[in-house]
């Protein structure tokens, strides 16, 4: 992926940082937990949010694999849908099989 081999403008970095913050907030994670899920430090997350640090390809891959958020959504802000169903789908896609079974049981218990 040669996507980030060029320097992004500071303005672009700030926009990306704001999108990352919006994603984190919409998913309902604290800064600490979100940084842990991305396997980065809180200070790195803060620097991305402020536009001081470029977002890495690894972080883009983690955001896609754990939450289904594409690099286009992050880099260009193409996805503006953020319904409750979208949020639930992103959270569920980040769970392991055992957690999914547990959540499924809870949902079934509520509906019955």
Backbone bond lengths (Angstrom), bond angles and torsions (degrees), N, CA, C in turn:
res aa  C-N    CA-C-N  psi(-1)  N-CA   C-N-CA  omega(-1)  CA-C   N-CA-C  phi
1 X - - - 1.449 - - 1.519 107.35 -
2 X 1.307 118.25 113.24 1.454 123.02 -177.25 1.516 111.88 -98.74
3 X 1.287 115.11 18.87 1.441 123.27 -173.42 1.525 113.85 -57.80
4 X 1.328 117.75 -39.64 1.454 120.10 -171.78 1.521 113.28 -110.66
5 X 1.314 117.43 26.13 1.452 120.31 179.23 1.527 112.55 -80.93
6 X 1.300 117.62 -1.51 1.458 120.84 176.62 1.514 108.59 -112.68
7 X 1.319 115.82 156.19 1.455 120.47 179.12 1.523 109.78 -76.38
8 X 1.316 115.13 130.44 1.455 120.50 175.95 1.519 107.84 -87.74
9 X 1.320 116.81 148.11 1.460 119.42 177.62 1.522 109.00 -69.33
10 X 1.312 116.18 156.66 1.461 120.48 178.34 1.520 110.66 -58.83
11 X 1.327 116.90 -39.63 1.468 121.12 178.33 1.528 110.57 -60.65
12 X 1.323 116.70 -41.59 1.460 121.08 178.19 1.519 110.31 -64.85
13 X 1.327 117.16 -42.51 1.463 120.59 178.15 1.528 111.84 -60.56
14 X 1.315 116.57 -40.40 1.463 120.74 178.91 1.529 109.78 -64.95
15 X 1.329 117.73 -42.85 1.468 120.63 178.31 1.528 110.96 -62.32
16 X 1.319 117.07 -41.95 1.464 121.39 177.45 1.526 109.45 -62.62
17 X 1.315 116.18 -44.38 1.465 120.62 178.50 1.513 112.35 -59.08
18 X 1.323 116.52 -41.19 1.465 120.27 178.16 1.529 111.15 -66.52
19 X 1.335 116.42 -36.51 1.472 119.62 176.99 1.525 110.70 -65.40
20 X 1.332 116.51 -40.89 1.459 121.06 178.19 1.527 109.92 -61.08
21 X 1.307 116.33 -45.02 1.468 120.38 178.14 1.521 110.88 -61.34
22 X 1.330 116.76 -44.80 1.465 121.37 179.16 1.536 110.49 -61.13
23 X 1.321 116.65 -42.38 1.469 121.04 177.99 1.524 109.78 -60.68
24 X 1.327 116.29 -48.36 1.466 120.43 -179.66 1.522 111.33 -58.48
25 X 1.326 116.22 -46.58 1.457 120.32 -179.01 1.523 111.58 -65.51
26 X 1.330 116.47 -41.06 1.471 119.72 179.88 1.520 112.28 -66.17
27 X 1.325 116.28 -30.52 1.464 120.15 177.03 1.523 111.90 -80.36
28 X 1.320 116.39 -13.05 1.459 120.91 176.51 1.517 114.96 81.49
29 X 1.337 117.30 24.05 1.460 120.89 -179.66 1.525 110.94 -97.94
30 X 1.332 114.76 147.20 1.455 119.68 169.88 1.526 107.94 -72.29
31 X 1.332 117.40 164.64 1.463 120.57 175.84 1.531 110.07 -59.20
32 X 1.331 115.54 -41.41 1.463 120.26 -178.38 1.536 111.36 -62.04
33 X 1.323 117.27 -48.72 1.466 120.93 -177.42 1.532 110.61 -67.99
34 X 1.327 117.27 -40.41 1.468 120.54 -179.11 1.530 110.33 -64.44
35 X 1.331 116.89 -42.50 1.468 120.50 177.42 1.524 109.92 -61.57
36 X 1.324 116.39 -41.69 1.468 120.45 178.04 1.531 110.85 -60.83
37 X 1.334 117.38 -44.87 1.465 121.34 179.44 1.526 111.88 -63.24
38 X 1.344 116.60 -33.19 1.460 121.18 178.71 1.530 112.13 -84.73
39 X 1.326 116.32 -6.06 1.462 122.82 -179.19 1.529 111.73 61.30
40 X 1.337 113.88 44.55 1.463 121.46 175.84 1.525 108.50 -134.60
41 X 1.309 116.21 166.05 1.465 119.71 177.91 1.530 109.53 -78.59
42 X 1.320 114.58 160.16 1.469 119.05 176.14 1.527 110.73 -62.57
43 X 1.321 117.03 -35.03 1.466 119.14 -179.64 1.529 110.79 -68.02
44 X 1.337 117.64 -36.13 1.469 119.94 175.37 1.517 109.87 -64.66
45 X 1.324 116.90 -43.06 1.464 120.43 177.66 1.528 110.38 -60.34
46 X 1.315 116.96 -43.56 1.462 121.25 178.66 1.530 110.91 -62.23
47 X 1.325 116.93 -41.93 1.466 120.35 179.59 1.526 112.01 -67.16
48 X 1.322 117.42 -34.86 1.468 120.11 174.43 1.523 109.14 -64.72
49 X 1.322 115.75 -45.99 1.465 120.43 -179.52 1.527 111.70 -58.87
50 X 1.311 116.44 -37.11 1.464 121.00 -178.65 1.530 112.98 -85.07
51 X 1.330 117.32 -4.12 1.453 120.81 179.76 1.509 114.20 81.85
52 X 1.325 117.36 12.00 1.465 121.42 -178.94 1.527 112.57 -84.47
53 X 1.330 115.87 -23.85 1.463 121.52 -176.61 1.517 108.88 -123.63
54 X 1.331 115.66 136.47 1.459 120.17 175.55 1.511 109.59 -69.21
55 X 1.312 116.90 144.00 1.458 120.42 174.89 1.530 108.01 -76.83
56 X 1.313 116.18 133.77 1.461 119.54 -175.91 1.525 111.56 -87.10
57 X 1.315 114.64 161.86 1.464 120.32 176.48 1.522 110.02 -62.19
58 X 1.321 116.51 -36.03 1.461 120.09 179.62 1.529 111.08 -61.92
59 X 1.311 116.70 -43.58 1.470 120.15 178.99 1.526 109.94 -64.11
60 X 1.323 117.14 -40.95 1.466 120.36 177.23 1.530 110.45 -60.07
61 X 1.324 116.50 -42.08 1.468 120.61 179.66 1.526 111.24 -65.91
62 X 1.310 117.22 -40.47 1.464 120.73 179.16 1.526 109.95 -65.47
63 X 1.322 117.04 -43.59 1.468 119.91 179.18 1.529 111.42 -60.53
64 X 1.328 115.71 -36.36 1.460 118.88 178.37 1.532 111.07 -74.05
65 X 1.321 117.03 -47.07 1.467 119.39 -174.73 1.526 112.67 -69.82
66 X 1.325 117.94 -35.61 1.469 120.10 -177.93 1.522 113.31 -88.46
67 X 1.340 116.62 -31.55 1.458 119.07 -172.00 1.526 114.53 -125.43
68 X 1.328 117.12 -4.30 1.454 120.48 179.64 1.522 113.95 71.02
69 X 1.322 116.14 23.88 1.467 121.05 -179.01 1.521 108.27 -97.26
70 X 1.327 116.76 119.00 1.460 120.13 -174.90 1.525 111.75 -77.47
71 X 1.332 114.48 159.11 1.468 119.20 177.19 1.526 110.81 -63.36
72 X 1.341 117.84 -32.30 1.469 119.84 176.26 1.521 111.15 -61.39
73 X 1.332 116.28 -41.32 1.463 120.00 178.22 1.521 110.82 -59.76
74 X 1.327 115.93 -42.01 1.458 120.62 -176.74 1.524 111.92 -76.04
75 X 1.329 116.69 -47.72 1.460 120.22 -175.04 1.514 113.64 -76.86
76 X 1.335 116.84 -30.76 1.470 119.71 -173.74 1.520 113.91 -121.78
77 X 1.319 117.52 -5.08 1.462 120.43 179.37 1.509 113.35 65.37
78 X 1.341 116.85 39.03 1.466 119.79 -175.04 1.513 113.63 -79.52
79 X 1.333 118.11 -23.29 1.460 120.08 -176.65 1.521 109.57 -100.63
80 X 1.297 116.04 111.63 1.451 119.85 179.76 1.526 112.06 -107.12
81 X 1.327 117.56 3.97 1.461 119.65 178.22 1.508 108.55 -82.23
82 X 1.289 114.49 132.22 1.454 119.47 -179.84 1.515 108.99 -149.60
83 X 1.305 115.92 48.92 1.449 120.67 -179.89 1.521 109.78 -72.38
84 X 1.295 115.94 166.89 1.460 120.21 176.68 1.521 110.23 -58.33
85 X 1.317 117.11 -40.07 1.465 120.31 179.00 1.531 110.70 -62.76
86 X 1.335 117.87 -40.80 1.466 120.95 176.56 1.525 110.57 -59.48
87 X 1.326 116.16 -43.90 1.463 120.40 -179.59 1.526 110.85 -63.25
88 X 1.332 116.02 -44.48 1.464 120.16 179.19 1.521 110.37 -62.09
89 X 1.329 117.03 -44.60 1.464 120.73 179.84 1.521 111.76 -60.32
90 X 1.334 117.35 -41.48 1.465 119.98 179.43 1.523 111.30 -65.80
91 X 1.324 116.36 -40.76 1.466 119.69 179.87 1.521 110.29 -65.73
92 X 1.324 116.39 -46.58 1.470 120.31 -178.61 1.523 110.95 -63.11
93 X 1.329 116.95 -37.44 1.469 119.27 -179.23 1.522 112.23 -66.14
94 X 1.321 117.29 -17.51 1.469 120.08 -180.00 1.528 113.02 -91.25
95 X 1.329 117.58 -4.07 1.458 121.34 -176.11 1.524 112.21 -87.38
96 X 1.312 115.74 153.40 1.468 119.72 172.62 1.536 109.05 -81.38
97 X 1.324 117.81 173.40 1.468 121.83 -174.75 1.524 112.74 -60.45
98 X 1.319 117.36 -42.56 1.459 120.13 -179.09 1.525 111.74 -63.42
99 X 1.344 115.82 -42.44 1.460 119.59 178.12 1.533 110.91 -65.21
100 X 1.326 116.42 -38.11 1.470 120.08 177.76 1.523 110.84 -62.36
101 X 1.327 117.21 -43.28 1.473 120.64 177.70 1.525 110.70 -61.47
102 X 1.315 116.21 -41.80 1.466 121.10 179.58 1.533 110.52 -62.76
103 X 1.318 117.15 -47.60 1.468 121.31 179.23 1.528 110.39 -63.09
104 X 1.323 116.92 -40.79 1.459 121.32 178.01 1.523 110.44 -59.24
105 X 1.333 117.03 -44.08 1.466 121.16 179.14 1.529 110.34 -61.85
106 X 1.310 117.44 -42.84 1.462 121.08 178.68 1.525 110.20 -60.51
107 X 1.319 116.72 -46.22 1.470 121.07 -179.42 1.520 110.38 -61.44
108 X 1.329 116.96 -46.18 1.459 120.76 179.26 1.521 110.86 -61.24
109 X 1.336 117.20 -42.91 1.457 120.93 178.57 1.525 111.92 -61.24
110 X 1.315 116.28 -37.08 1.476 120.42 179.69 1.526 110.13 -69.80
111 X 1.318 117.02 -40.52 1.458 121.14 -175.25 1.527 113.13 -77.04
112 X 1.305 117.54 -22.42 1.481 120.22 -177.63 1.485 112.59 -88.85
